[in-house]
Amino acid sequence: MQDGLLKRIALSMSSRSSRFHWLWLLSGDSGAVLGGLTVLAVALLGFFGPYFTGYDVFKVDPMNRLLPPSSGHWMGTDGFGRDLLTRVLYGARVSLSVGFATMVCSTVLGALLGLIAGYFKKVDGPIMRVMDGFMAFPSILLAIAIMASLGPRTENVIAALTVVYLPRIARLVRGQVLVVREFMYVEAARAIGASHWRIIFRHTLPNSVSPLIVQSSFTFAFAVITEASLSYLGAGVPPEIPTWGNQLHEGVPLMAAAPWMSVFPGLAITFTVLGLNQLGDGLRDALDPRILER
């Protein structure tokens, strides 16, 4: 009986007319599946791994400083004798938390601004000119400028990265709304007396969800890279908090004597961003508007 139920669910998901057809296509994309599993593994290791390594992430042990990778310290130790594996896992927690929070905040605020600008013509110009002003600055320079005024705190990093990536979301949603608001069913909704906000959230927003999901996944990856860049430059989270960027910064002066201090955090950033990009590519293909023609 259970096998029959699972079979019916699978058939319904694989149907071209099903709203879950994109999930079926996504599960058939080996790159997207591998990317999703990579991100999931990094998240699980980051949030639970430091509890099982047997080392305190903040404990200084000068007698064991700069030990190479061994059975006792799988990734070696840093210049203060701290276990690098524990710190890399803890850094995953910080980097993914900042990236996820940035993705959520920039997606929500950017979608709201894009919906308002695309639907109400009177405010379209002012909102988009402000967004263009933010986009005129290179991402890292704008983030550094905001952090210089706010100070080195994790919450400020999230706020700075939200300001950096919010305009891209807003322009994407605005473009979708400009097309959708001219459709006949939107005119029909206006004709029967539907309010502007009901039309926005009931009819225009659902047609922007697919590209919004794809852009959000890439925003997550960009936020992880930018957070690491800010921490590496000393303009991100406080230096006492272990992040991948802080660990890269600490390892650069000791690259010749202890290359593992830079190699392992760098690999962590590489695999995480690669996994997010693979997942984003899979989502882009699965949520393509021409999906029903395949």
C-alpha positions as CSV (number, residue, x, y, z in Angstrom):
1,M,0.0,0.0,0.0
2,Q,2.8,2.4,0.9
3,D,4.6,1.5,-2.4
4,G,1.5,2.3,-4.3
5,L,1.1,5.7,-2.6
6,L,4.8,6.6,-3.2
7,K,4.3,5.6,-6.9
8,R,1.3,7.8,-7.3
9,I,3.2,10.7,-5.7
10,A,6.1,10.2,-8.0
11,L,3.8,10.1,-11.0
12,S,2.0,13.3,-10.0
13,M,5.3,15.1,-9.5
14,S,6.7,14.0,-12.9
15,S,3.5,15.1,-14.7
16,R,4.3,18.1,-16.9
17,S,1.2,19.9,-15.7
18,S,2.0,19.4,-12.0
19,R,3.1,22.3,-9.9
20,F,5.7,19.9,-8.5
21,H,7.2,19.1,-11.9
22,W,10.2,21.4,-11.1
23,L,11.0,19.3,-8.1
24,W,11.1,16.2,-10.3
25,L,13.4,18.0,-12.7
26,L,15.6,19.2,-9.9
27,S,16.0,15.8,-8.4
28,G,17.1,14.5,-11.9
29,D,19.9,17.1,-12.1
30,S,23.0,15.4,-10.6
31,G,24.8,18.7,-10.3
32,A,22.0,20.3,-8.4
33,V,21.6,17.3,-6.1
34,L,25.3,17.2,-5.4
35,G,25.3,20.9,-4.7
36,G,22.4,20.7,-2.4
37,L,24.0,17.8,-0.5
38,T,27.2,19.7,-0.2
39,V,25.5,22.7,1.3
40,L,23.5,20.5,3.6
41,A,26.6,18.7,4.7
42,V,28.5,21.9,5.4
43,A,25.5,23.2,7.4
44,L,25.2,20.1,9.5
45,L,28.9,20.0,10.2
46,G,29.0,23.6,11.0
47,F,26.2,23.6,13.5
48,F,26.9,20.2,15.2
49,G,30.6,19.4,14.3
50,P,32.3,21.6,16.9
51,Y,30.5,19.7,19.7
52,F,32.2,16.4,18.7
53,T,35.8,17.4,17.9
54,G,36.8,17.4,21.6
55,Y,38.4,20.9,21.5
56,D,37.3,24.3,22.6
57,V,37.1,26.7,19.7
58,F,38.5,29.6,21.8
59,K,41.0,27.8,24.0
60,V,44.6,28.9,23.5
61,D,47.3,26.3,23.8
62,P,50.8,27.9,23.1
63,M,52.6,24.5,23.6
64,N,50.8,23.1,20.5
65,R,51.0,26.1,18.2
66,L,51.5,25.5,14.4
67,L,51.2,21.7,14.5
68,P,50.8,20.2,11.1
69,P,47.7,18.0,10.3
70,S,47.9,14.7,12.3
71,S,45.6,12.1,13.9
72,G,45.3,14.4,16.9
73,H,44.5,17.6,14.9
74,W,43.1,16.6,11.5
75,M,43.7,20.1,10.1
76,G,46.6,21.1,12.4
77,T,46.6,24.0,14.8
78,D,46.9,27.8,14.3
79,G,49.3,30.3,15.7
80,F,47.7,30.1,19.1
81,G,47.5,26.4,19.4
82,R,43.8,26.2,18.6
83,D,42.4,23.2,16.7
84,L,41.9,24.3,13.2
85,L,39.2,21.7,12.4
86,T,37.0,23.0,15.2
87,R,37.5,26.6,14.1
88,V,36.7,25.8,10.4
89,L,33.5,24.0,11.5
90,Y,32.6,26.9,13.7
91,G,33.4,29.3,10.8
92,A,30.9,27.5,8.7
93,R,28.2,28.2,11.3
94,V,29.0,31.9,11.2
95,S,29.3,32.2,7.4
96,L,26.2,30.3,6.6
97,S,24.2,32.2,9.2
98,V,25.3,35.5,7.8
99,G,24.7,34.3,4.2
100,F,21.2,32.9,5.0
101,A,20.1,36.0,7.0
102,T,21.4,38.2,4.1
103,M,19.5,36.2,1.6
104,V,16.2,36.4,3.6
105,C,16.4,40.1,4.4
106,S,17.5,41.2,0.9
107,T,14.9,38.9,-0.8
108,V,12.0,40.2,1.4
109,L,12.9,43.9,1.2
110,G,14.0,43.7,-2.4
111,A,10.8,41.9,-3.5
112,L,8.6,44.4,-1.6
113,L,10.4,47.4,-3.2
114,G,10.2,45.7,-6.6
115,L,6.5,45.0,-6.3
116,I,5.8,48.6,-5.3
117,A,8.0,50.1,-8.0
118,G,6.6,47.9,-10.7
119,Y,3.0,48.3,-9.9
120,F,2.8,52.0,-8.9
121,K,4.2,54.1,-11.7
122,K,4.4,57.2,-9.6
123,V,7.1,55.8,-7.3
124,D,8.8,53.7,-9.9
125,G,11.3,56.4,-10.9
126,P,12.4,57.4,-7.4
127,I,12.8,53.9,-6.1
128,M,14.7,52.6,-9.1
129,R,17.0,55.7,-9.1
130,V,18.0,54.9,-5.5
131,M,18.6,51.3,-6.4
132,D,20.7,52.4,-9.4
133,G,22.7,54.6,-7.0
134,F,23.5,51.6,-4.8
135,M,24.4,49.4,-7.7
136,A,26.8,52.0,-9.1
137,F,29.2,51.1,-6.3
138,P,31.3,47.9,-6.4
139,S,29.7,45.5,-3.9
140,I,32.8,45.1,-1.7
141,L,33.5,48.9,-1.6
142,L,29.9,49.6,-0.6
143,A,30.0,47.0,2.1
144,I,33.2,48.3,3.5
145,A,31.8,51.9,3.6
146,I,28.7,50.7,5.4
147,M,30.8,48.7,7.9
148,A,33.1,51.6,8.5
149,S,30.1,53.7,9.6
150,L,28.3,50.9,11.6
151,G,31.2,49.1,13.3
152,P,32.4,45.5,13.3
153,R,29.4,43.4,14.5
154,T,27.7,40.4,12.9
155,E,24.4,42.2,12.8
156,N,26.0,45.1,10.9
157,V,27.6,42.7,8.4
158,I,24.1,41.3,7.6
159,A,22.7,44.9,7.3
160,A,25.6,45.9,5.0
161,L,25.2,42.9,2.8
162,T,21.5,43.3,2.6
163,V,21.9,46.9,1.3
164,V,24.4,45.6,-1.2
165,Y,22.3,42.8,-2.7
166,L,18.8,44.3,-2.2
167,P,18.8,46.4,-5.4
168,R,19.4,43.3,-7.6
169,I,16.3,41.6,-6.1
170,A,14.3,44.8,-6.5
171,R,15.1,45.2,-10.2
172,L,14.4,41.6,-10.9
173,V,11.0,41.6,-9.3
174,R,10.2,45.0,-10.9
175,G,10.8,43.6,-14.3
176,Q,8.5,40.7,-13.7
177,V,5.7,43.0,-12.4
178,L,6.0,45.3,-15.3
179,V,5.1,42.4,-17.6
180,V,2.5,40.8,-15.3
181,R,0.5,44.0,-14.6
182,E,-0.5,44.2,-18.2
183,F,-2.1,40.7,-18.4
184,M,-5.8,40.4,-18.9
185,Y,-6.4,38.6,-15.6
186,V,-4.9,41.6,-13.7
187,E,-7.2,43.9,-15.6
188,A,-10.1,41.6,-14.7
189,A,-9.1,41.7,-11.0
190,R,-9.2,45.5,-11.2
191,A,-12.6,45.4,-12.9
192,I,-14.2,43.4,-10.1
193,G,-12.9,45.8,-7.5
194,A,-9.9,44.0,-6.1
195,S,-7.6,46.2,-4.1
196,H,-4.1,47.1,-5.3
197,W,-2.4,45.1,-2.5
198,R,-4.6,42.1,-3.2
199,I,-3.6,42.2,-6.9
200,I,0.1,42.7,-5.9
201,F,0.3,39.8,-3.5
202,R,-2.3,37.4,-5.1
203,H,-1.6,37.8,-8.8
204,T,1.8,39.6,-9.4
205,L,4.0,38.1,-6.7
206,P,3.3,34.4,-7.5
207,N,4.5,35.1,-11.1
208,S,7.8,36.4,-9.7
209,V,8.5,33.6,-7.3
210,S,10.5,31.4,-9.7
211,P,13.2,33.9,-10.7
212,L,13.2,35.2,-7.1
213,I,14.1,31.7,-5.8
214,V,16.9,31.4,-8.3
215,Q,18.3,34.9,-7.5
216,S,18.1,34.2,-3.8
217,S,20.3,31.1,-4.1
218,F,22.9,33.1,-5.9
219,T,22.6,35.9,-3.3
220,F,23.4,33.3,-0.6
221,A,26.6,32.4,-2.4
222,F,27.6,36.0,-3.0
223,A,27.0,36.9,0.6
224,V,29.2,34.0,1.8
225,I,32.1,35.3,-0.4
226,T,31.6,38.9,0.5
227,E,31.4,38.1,4.2
228,A,34.7,36.2,4.0
229,S,36.2,39.1,2.0
230,L,35.1,41.7,4.7
231,S,36.5,39.5,7.5
232,Y,39.8,39.0,5.6
233,L,40.1,42.8,5.2
234,G,39.3,43.3,8.9
235,A,36.0,45.1,8.2
236,G,33.7,42.2,8.9
237,V,32.7,40.4,12.1
238,P,35.0,41.0,15.1
239,P,38.3,39.2,14.8
240,E,37.7,37.1,17.9
241,I,34.8,35.3,16.2
242,P,36.1,32.4,14.1
243,T,35.1,32.9,10.5
244,W,36.6,31.6,7.3
245,G,37.7,35.1,6.3
246,N,39.3,35.8,9.7
247,Q,41.2,32.4,9.5
248,L,42.5,33.3,6.0
249,H,43.7,36.6,7.3
250,E,45.5,34.9,10.2
251,G,47.1,32.4,7.9
252,V,48.5,34.7,5.3
253,P,51.6,35.8,7.3
254,L,52.3,32.2,8.1
255,M,51.8,30.8,4.6
256,A,55.3,29.5,4.2
257,A,55.5,27.9,7.7
258,A,51.9,26.7,8.1
259,P,50.0,26.6,4.8
260,W,47.2,24.6,6.3
261,M,46.0,27.7,8.1
262,S,44.9,29.2,4.8
263,V,44.3,26.0,2.7
264,F,41.5,24.5,4.8
265,P,39.4,27.7,5.2
266,G,39.9,28.4,1.6
267,L,38.7,24.9,0.6
268,A,35.7,25.4,2.9
269,I,34.7,28.6,1.1
270,T,35.3,27.0,-2.3
271,F,33.1,23.9,-1.7
272,T,30.3,25.9,-0.1
273,V,30.1,28.5,-2.8
274,L,30.4,25.8,-5.5
275,G,27.6,23.8,-4.0
276,L,25.4,26.9,-3.8
277,N,26.1,27.8,-7.4
278,Q,25.3,24.2,-8.5
279,L,22.1,24.3,-6.6
280,G,21.2,27.7,-8.1
281,D,21.9,26.4,-11.7
282,G,19.6,23.5,-11.1
283,L,16.9,25.7,-9.7
284,R,17.2,28.0,-12.7
285,D,16.8,25.1,-15.1
286,A,13.9,23.5,-13.2
287,L,12.0,26.7,-12.8
288,D,12.4,27.8,-16.4
289,P,9.1,29.3,-17.7
290,R,9.3,27.0,-20.7
291,I,9.4,24.0,-18.5
292,L,6.1,22.6,-19.9
293,E,7.5,22.5,-23.4
294,R,10.2,20.0,-22.4
